[in-house]
Amino acid sequence: MKIVYTDNNATTKVADEVINEMLPYLGQLYGNPSSMHTFGGQVDKKVTQARQRVADLINADPEEIVFTSCGTESDNSAIYSAINAFPDKKHIITSNVEHPAINNLYKELEKTKGYEVTFVPVDKKGLLDLDLLYNSMSQNTAIISLMWANNETGVLFPIEDIAKKANEKGILFHTDAVQATAKVPIDVKKTGVDMLSLSGHKIHAPKGIGVLYVKKGFKFSPFLIGGHQEGGRRGGTENTVSIIGLGKACEMAKENLPIMNSTVKELRDYLQNQLLEKIPGSSVNGDLEQRLPNTLSIGFDAVEGESILLLLDRQGICASSGSACTSGSLDPSHVLMAMEVPFKSAHGSIRFSLSHYNTKEEMDHIIATLVPTIQKLRDMSPFWKDGKMI
Ligand SMILES: Cc1ncc(COP(=O)(O)O)c(C=O)c1O
């Protein structure tokens, strides 16, 4: 059966070009980039090129790029470094729709280290309460950390405006750009963020490689203490093969950005509009404008998201009920709950997240499968009668 893969916010296919770039370094070119000999030096050169390619994607300087093992490590490193830099400041600001890589760390810091965390709420469209955010900034705030784009709904936060306010108040600002990278333009210099996380496996590089951008001048303390690698900011021999792959993926992402904002967006809009038209009692979760071009979170009244996914899976369609980390639980996601999406439609919400590998034929296959699937599930649902939710 042909697989229709529309779960790109969970992970992406490693691009063939990325694999080709990596292969020599997985095989014969296995040297350590820190070695004195020429054999290791060849790898060091390629790592340097990869660092430049990553920097070019987000308009950073190569020295500001720290390779990590994943987005989660980047997020954790940023936050621990901030609290180490400002040990007397015991207040942190974030939102209530962050990924667990941020959310759960903050809960832990509240519980075990006495931090006061402001979880800024979002409205029904998933947009941040900016007044509350700005009013909660204080002399005691060690760090503000907000996601650039939400993994479930794709809703974008106004990172440039927030970074500006944080800079004015002298508060360190970190953004989790794991979902935004390669989907919207990112310019760290223009935006003025102090730290930014991204992850390889969301942008057609392999799993197990991430990046933390650290603005020049910030006294960064390593999360992994060890050797002198990454300019002393992350100990441990570099994951050279994946770093090289990530470099290639970043170069390709820069070239593909216009496609993301034209072809991919058009496919997403086509899927969205067809589903809204053909399935009564369906609605999009999240703001329609301030949103990633590839993401569609859509709720169907009176059915179970998990059941929809299982039936789609039988037709080779890969989608998600939200964050891969929370799927498997029967509760609606914390993001949809924070947006106060009514329980009966939050429960029937699924996420499609596209890439430039998707086609119109695939969208038609999803539509042709989903319309009768929802009908079938509603025929069995105690919450659906006479064409509407009860
Ligand atoms: C917004 C966001 N932040 C962080 C992460 C964690 O990234 P990684 O899987 O590389 O640890 C994810 C992964 O889904 C994400 O969507």
The ligand as an ORCA input file, in Angstrom:
! r2SCAN-3c Opt
* xyz 0 1
  C       7.785     22.747     19.303
  C       8.687     21.603     19.606
  N       9.697     21.776     20.463
  C      10.547     20.782     20.770
  C      10.406     19.531     20.210
  C      11.371     18.457     20.581
  O      12.276     18.226     19.524
  P      13.115     16.853     19.508
  O      12.161     15.789     19.094
  O      14.188     17.090     18.495
  O      13.654     16.668     20.868
  C       9.351     19.290     19.327
  C       9.107     17.935     18.768
  O       8.001     17.572     18.432
  C       8.474     20.355     19.000
  O       7.458     20.185     18.157
*
